Amino acid sequence: HFEASELTYNNPKIQLKNGYEILNIYFKELFPSNPYIFAFGEDVGYLGDVNQGMLGLQNIFGSNRIFDTGIREQSIVGQAMGMALRGLRPIAEIQYLDYLVYALQTLCDDVSTLHYRTNGIQICPLIIRTRGHRLEGIWHSGSPMGMLVNSLPGIRLCVPRNMIQAVGMYNTLLKGNDPGIVIECLNGYRIKEKLPDQNLIDYFISLGEPEVLIEGDDITIVSYGSVLRIIERAIQRISKRQISCELIDVQTLNPFDVRAKISKSVKKTNRLLIVDEDVPSGISAYILKHIMEDQNCYKYLDAKPRCLSGTEHRPAYGDDGDYFSKPNEESIMEAIIEIMAE
């Protein structure tokens, strides 16, 4: 077991790999370690998924464990549920986050409720592997997190910022008995990450534990996923104005900040900005409710808390569409300045 803080650039043993290569190395370690794990979905087998995270795995482990399915998300989830009920550990791929909508009935009515409605007798520990957030497209760049967290209360909802974090979440879910959804960053497969010297199957992330990525004193910024990279660039630019920002990655939306770590940050900075790519009043409202009501952070604020989300429409196509449909460096900087000026 090693912690994310140990993954430093100073370690000469650490190599830089593309995000999809990180996942590929991980899955090659994972499948020999547990014969009950299966993976399947559209293009998972022969192609090794559209982003190559499972490239070559079917040749190594066979078409019984790594296989393709038809283009039918409802059927994919149904297969995964049946396998999980029989003691297997399926990793079912829904090719893009937007298409979880087509499987929502089974996930909502059956998977998320099974443990509850059987009084704890039955479990359904399937994992949905998918990808989403921004990539300059209309149908493949959605981020309907509010819809998911409010429809699937019995399912762990993981929103890793990179593939190393995704690996830690897969490992944690595979050790537990709850169903989970892991949403990889669609634009992160070609971004370089640090490959640690330790085995990836030994890396775990505690669900419900936010991580402070940048420490600061003036304002707390809470976010997750792909937009964190844009926030980091905005913080770097705005630091020239002598504004010190604290950036927190929530990491999982269900469970959410089980030890109220965010409240400690807000108590220090007295200001709060929530940034996400969902529609207004989507997941940002969910996060705001937890921080203000459950963690009682309203009493620490010196300015009105602010939510900066995506637009109310589908992400528009192309560079301009991506820029104007979701939070960008300039809009994030403007929101920070407005809060600081209040």
C-alpha positions in Angstrom: 0.0 0.0 0.0 1.4 3.4 -1.0 -0.1 6.8 -0.9 -0.5 9.3 -3.7 1.9 11.7 -1.9 4.7 9.2 -2.5 4.4 9.6 -6.3 7.0 12.4 -6.6 9.0 13.5 -9.6 12.2 13.3 -7.5 12.1 9.5 -7.4 14.4 8.2 -10.2 12.5 5.0 -10.4 9.4 6.7 -11.6 8.7 6.7 -15.4 6.3 9.0 -17.3 3.6 7.1 -19.2 0.5 8.1 -21.2 -2.7 7.6 -19.2 -3.9 4.7 -21.4 -0.5 3.0 -20.8 -1.0 3.3 -17.1 -4.3 1.5 -17.3 -2.9 -1.1 -19.6 -0.1 -1.9 -17.2 -2.6 -2.1 -14.4 -5.0 -4.4 -16.1 -2.2 -6.8 -17.0 -1.3 -7.0 -13.3 -4.9 -7.2 -12.2 -6.3 -10.1 -14.2 -3.7 -12.8 -13.1 -4.3 -11.8 -9.5 -8.0 -12.6 -9.5 -9.7 -15.3 -11.7 -13.1 -13.9 -10.9 -12.6 -10.6 -12.7 -14.0 -10.3 -16.2 -14.1 -7.3 -18.5 -16.5 -6.7 -21.4 -18.2 -4.0 -23.4 -18.3 -2.4 -26.9 -14.8 -2.8 -28.4 -13.2 -4.0 -25.2 -12.1 -7.4 -26.5 -10.6 -7.3 -30.0 -9.6 -3.6 -30.0 -8.7 -3.4 -26.3 -11.3 -0.5 -25.9 -11.4 2.6 -27.9 -8.8 4.3 -25.8 -6.5 1.3 -25.7 -6.6 0.8 -21.9 -7.1 -2.9 -22.4 -5.0 -3.3 -25.5 -3.7 -6.9 -26.0 -5.5 -8.3 -22.9 -7.8 -10.6 -24.9 -4.8 -12.2 -26.5 -3.2 -12.8 -23.1 -6.3 -13.8 -21.0 -8.6 -15.2 -23.7 -12.0 -14.2 -25.1 -13.9 -15.8 -22.2 -12.5 -13.1 -19.8 -12.1 -10.1 -22.1 -14.8 -9.9 -24.7 -16.9 -7.6 -26.9 -20.7 -7.0 -26.6 -23.3 -5.6 -28.8 -24.1 -1.9 -28.9 -26.7 -2.1 -26.1 -25.9 -0.5 -22.7 -28.9 -1.9 -21.0 -27.8 -5.5 -21.9 -24.2 -4.8 -20.8 -25.3 -3.8 -17.4 -27.8 -6.7 -17.2 -24.9 -9.2 -18.0 -22.8 -7.5 -15.3 -25.5 -7.8 -12.7 -26.1 -11.4 -13.4 -22.4 -12.2 -13.2 -22.0 -10.2 -9.9 -24.9 -12.1 -8.4 -23.1 -15.3 -9.1 -19.9 -14.4 -7.3 -17.9 -12.9 -10.2 -16.3 -9.5 -10.3 -17.3 -8.0 -13.7 -15.9 -4.7 -15.0 -18.5 -3.6 -17.6 -17.5 -0.8 -19.9 -20.1 1.8 -21.0 -18.1 3.4 -23.8 -19.0 7.0 -22.9 -20.5 8.6 -19.8 -23.4 10.1 -21.9 -24.6 6.6 -22.7 -25.2 5.5 -19.1 -28.6 7.0 -19.7 -29.5 3.9 -21.7 -28.7 1.7 -18.8 -30.2 3.9 -16.1 -33.3 1.8 -15.5 -31.4 -1.4 -14.5 -28.8 0.6 -12.5 -31.5 2.6 -10.6 -34.2 -0.1 -10.1 -32.0 -3.1 -9.5 -28.3 -2.6 -9.0 -28.4 0.4 -6.6 -31.3 -1.1 -4.5 -30.4 -4.8 -4.3 -28.4 -4.7 -1.0 -31.1 -2.5 0.6 -34.2 -4.4 -0.5 -32.7 -7.8 0.5 -32.0 -6.5 4.0 -28.2 -6.9 3.4 -28.4 -10.5 2.2 -27.5 -10.1 -1.5 -24.7 -8.0 -3.0 -24.0 -6.9 -6.6 -20.4 -5.8 -6.7 -20.2 -4.9 -10.4 -18.0 -2.0 -11.6 -19.0 0.2 -14.5 -16.0 1.6 -16.3 -16.7 4.6 -18.4 -15.2 8.0 -19.5 -16.5 11.5 -19.9 -16.2 15.2 -19.2 -14.7 17.6 -21.8 -13.4 16.5 -25.2 -14.8 19.1 -27.7 -17.8 16.9 -28.7 -21.6 17.0 -28.4 -22.4 13.3 -27.5 -19.1 12.2 -25.9 -18.4 15.2 -23.6 -21.3 15.2 -21.2 -21.0 15.4 -17.5 -24.4 14.5 -16.1 -23.2 13.9 -12.6 -26.2 15.4 -10.8 -28.4 13.0 -12.6 -26.3 10.0 -11.6 -25.7 10.9 -8.0 -29.4 11.5 -7.4 -30.6 8.5 -9.3 -28.1 5.9 -8.0 -27.8 6.4 -4.2 -26.6 2.8 -3.6 -23.7 3.0 -6.1 -20.3 4.4 -5.4 -19.6 7.2 -7.8 -15.9 7.8 -8.4 -14.5 10.8 -10.4 -10.7 10.4 -10.7 -8.7 13.3 -12.1 -6.2 11.0 -13.8 -5.6 7.3 -14.5 -3.4 6.6 -11.5 -6.3 7.8 -9.2 -8.6 5.6 -11.3 -6.4 2.6 -10.6 -6.6 3.2 -6.9 -10.4 3.4 -7.1 -10.7 0.2 -9.0 -8.6 -1.6 -6.4 -10.7 -0.2 -3.6 -14.0 -1.2 -5.2 -12.7 -4.7 -6.0 -12.0 -5.2 -2.2 -15.6 -4.2 -1.3 -19.1 -5.5 -2.0 -20.7 -2.3 -3.3 -21.4 -1.6 -7.0 -19.4 1.3 -8.4 -19.0 3.6 -11.4 -15.5 4.9 -12.3 -15.6 7.9 -14.7 -12.2 8.3 -16.3 -11.2 11.6 -17.9 -11.9 11.3 -21.6 -9.1 13.8 -22.5 -6.6 12.2 -20.2 -5.5 9.1 -22.0 -2.6 10.9 -23.8 -1.5 13.0 -20.8 1.7 11.9 -19.2 1.5 10.5 -15.7 4.0 9.1 -13.1 4.2 5.4 -13.1 5.4 4.3 -9.6 7.9 1.5 -9.1 5.4 -0.3 -6.8 2.8 -2.7 -8.2 -0.3 -0.8 -9.3 -2.6 -3.4 -7.8 -1.3 -2.4 -4.3 -2.4 1.2 -4.7 -5.7 2.0 -2.9 -7.7 5.2 -2.5 -10.1 5.6 0.4 -13.6 6.5 -1.0 -15.0 9.7 0.5 -11.6 11.2 1.1 -10.9 14.5 -0.7 -7.3 15.5 -1.5 -5.8 18.9 -1.2 -3.9 19.5 -4.4 -2.8 23.1 -3.8 -2.7 24.7 -0.4 -3.8 28.3 0.0 -5.2 30.9 2.4 -7.7 33.1 0.6 -10.2 31.0 -1.1 -11.2 27.3 -1.3 -11.9 25.8 -4.7 -13.7 22.5 -4.8 -13.8 20.4 -8.0 -13.1 17.0 -9.6 -12.2 15.4 -12.9 -10.9 17.0 -16.1 -11.5 20.6 -15.1 -9.0 20.4 -12.3 -6.2 20.8 -14.8 -7.7 24.0 -16.0 -8.3 25.3 -12.5 -4.6 24.7 -11.7 -3.6 26.9 -14.7 -6.0 29.6 -13.6 -4.6 29.5 -10.0 -1.1 29.8 -11.4 -2.1 32.9 -13.4 -4.1 34.5 -10.6 -1.3 34.0 -8.1 0.4 37.1 -9.7 -2.4 39.1 -8.2 -1.4 37.9 -4.7 -4.5 35.6 -4.4 -3.7 32.4 -2.6 -6.1 29.6 -3.6 -6.6 26.2 -2.0 -7.7 23.5 -4.5 -9.5 20.4 -3.4 -10.3 17.3 -5.5 -13.3 15.6 -4.0 -12.3 12.3 -5.7 -15.7 10.6 -5.0 -19.2 12.0 -5.1 -20.8 9.0 -3.3 -19.5 8.8 -0.6 -18.8 12.5 -0.3 -16.1 13.8 2.1 -16.9 11.5 5.0 -14.5 13.3 7.4 -15.6 16.9 6.5 -12.1 17.7 5.2 -13.5 20.6 3.1 -14.9 22.3 6.1 -11.4 22.7 7.6 -10.3 24.5 4.4 -13.3 26.8 4.3 -12.8 27.6 8.0 -9.3 28.8 7.1 -10.1 30.7 3.8 -13.6 31.9 4.6 -14.5 31.8 0.8 -15.8 29.0 -1.4 -15.9 28.4 -5.1 -17.3 25.1 -6.6 -16.3 24.4 -10.2 -17.7 21.5 -12.3 -18.8 20.6 -15.9 -22.4 19.6 -15.1 -25.3 21.8 -15.9 -26.2 24.6 -13.4 -27.8 23.3 -10.2 -26.5 19.8 -11.1 -23.7 18.3 -9.0 -22.5 21.7 -7.8 -25.8 22.1 -5.9 -25.2 18.6 -4.4 -21.7 19.6 -3.3 -22.9 23.0 -2.0 -25.6 21.3 0.1 -23.1 18.9 1.7 -20.6 21.7 2.5 -23.1 24.3 3.7 -25.7 22.2 5.5 -24.0 19.0 6.5 -20.6 20.5 7.3 -22.1 23.8 8.6 -19.6 25.9 6.7 -22.1 28.8 6.2 -20.9 30.3 9.5 -17.3 30.6 8.3 -18.0 32.5 5.1 -17.1 36.2 4.5 -18.6 36.1 1.0 -21.4 34.3 -0.8 -20.4 30.8 -2.0 -20.3 30.5 -5.8 -21.0 27.7 -8.2 -19.3 27.8 -11.6 -20.8 25.1 -13.8 -21.2 24.2 -17.5 -23.9 25.8 -19.6 -27.5 24.6 -19.7 -27.1 23.0 -23.1 -25.1 20.1 -24.5 -21.4 20.8 -25.0 -21.0 22.5 -28.4 -18.6 21.0 -30.9 -15.0 22.1 -31.4 -12.5 24.3 -29.6 -14.8 27.2 -29.3 -17.7 25.0 -28.3 -15.6 23.4 -25.5 -14.4 26.9 -24.3 -17.8 28.5 -24.1 -19.8 25.4 -22.9 -17.7 24.6 -19.8 -15.6 26.6 -17.3 -12.4 27.9 -18.7 -9.3 29.7 -17.3 -10.8 33.1 -17.8 -14.2 32.4 -16.3 -12.6 30.7 -13.3 -10.3 33.7 -12.7 -13.3 36.1 -13.0 -15.2 34.1 -10.4 -12.3 34.1 -8.0 -11.8 37.8 -8.4 -15.5 38.6 -7.8 -15.5 36.5 -4.6 -12.4 38.1 -3.3 -13.8 41.6 -4.1 -17.1 41.1 -2.2 
